[in-house]
Amino acid sequence: MFQQSPFGHLALIYAGKRLPLEVLHSAAGHYIGTRDIEGPVSRESTEYFRSSAAAQRALDRGGWTQLPNP
């Protein structure tokens, strides 16, 4: 498993922004990602979760998979 950090790895690489990880929602479901004042910046988790609570548990416990840097 990828070493978890408290900020978005892909947000830093692609947007140059060091943003905290949080649970976000899209039409596909809940996911772990980052956002700034303008809105979502990156989806960091490979997984989508059925609920916000499930995504938050995964974030809190490190039970999610970081999307790779292509």
Buried (B, 14 or more C-beta within 10 A) or exposed (E): EBEBEEEBBBBBEEBEBEBEBBBBBEEEBBBBBBBEEEEBBBBBBEBBBEEEEBBBBBBEEEEBBBBEEE
